[in-house]
């Protein structure tokens, strides 16, 4: 597993509701899992915007 680093972020109440809903659905076990999935999507969007495809080493088809 890739080493992890702990960070602190500020989110809006609406974003907090979304995080909680993702975990309540059972699809994600933690806020960290939700944030990592969102960052992978952001990474793909950025790569597409730059005209290239990027796959993060931790990404598998079921991680999305």
Secondary structure as a PSIPRED ss2 file (coil, helix, strand):
# PSIPRED VFORMAT (PSIPRED V4.0)

   1 X C   1.000  0.000  0.000
   2 X C   1.000  0.000  0.000
   3 X C   1.000  0.000  0.000
   4 X C   1.000  0.000  0.000
   5 X C   1.000  0.000  0.000
   6 X C   1.000  0.000  0.000
   7 X C   1.000  0.000  0.000
   8 X C   1.000  0.000  0.000
   9 X C   1.000  0.000  0.000
  10 X C   1.000  0.000  0.000
  11 X C   1.000  0.000  0.000
  12 X C   1.000  0.000  0.000
  13 X H   0.000  1.000  0.000
  14 X H   0.000  1.000  0.000
  15 X H   0.000  1.000  0.000
  16 X H   0.000  1.000  0.000
  17 X H   0.000  1.000  0.000
  18 X H   0.000  1.000  0.000
  19 X H   0.000  1.000  0.000
  20 X H   0.000  1.000  0.000
  21 X H   0.000  1.000  0.000
  22 X H   0.000  1.000  0.000
  23 X H   0.000  1.000  0.000
  24 X H   0.000  1.000  0.000
  25 X C   1.000  0.000  0.000
  26 X C   1.000  0.000  0.000
  27 X C   1.000  0.000  0.000
  28 X C   1.000  0.000  0.000
  29 X C   1.000  0.000  0.000
  30 X C   1.000  0.000  0.000
  31 X H   0.000  1.000  0.000
  32 X H   0.000  1.000  0.000
  33 X H   0.000  1.000  0.000
  34 X H   0.000  1.000  0.000
  35 X H   0.000  1.000  0.000
  36 X H   0.000  1.000  0.000
  37 X H   0.000  1.000  0.000
  38 X H   0.000  1.000  0.000
  39 X H   0.000  1.000  0.000
  40 X H   0.000  1.000  0.000
  41 X H   0.000  1.000  0.000
  42 X H   0.000  1.000  0.000
  43 X H   0.000  1.000  0.000
  44 X H   0.000  1.000  0.000
  45 X H   0.000  1.000  0.000
  46 X H   0.000  1.000  0.000
  47 X H   0.000  1.000  0.000
  48 X H   0.000  1.000  0.000
  49 X H   0.000  1.000  0.000
  50 X C   1.000  0.000  0.000
  51 X C   1.000  0.000  0.000
  52 X C   1.000  0.000  0.000
  53 X C   1.000  0.000  0.000
  54 X C   1.000  0.000  0.000
  55 X C   1.000  0.000  0.000
  56 X C   1.000  0.000  0.000
  57 X C   1.000  0.000  0.000
  58 X C   1.000  0.000  0.000
  59 X C   1.000  0.000  0.000
  60 X C   1.000  0.000  0.000
  61 X H   0.000  1.000  0.000
  62 X H   0.000  1.000  0.000
  63 X H   0.000  1.000  0.000
  64 X C   1.000  0.000  0.000
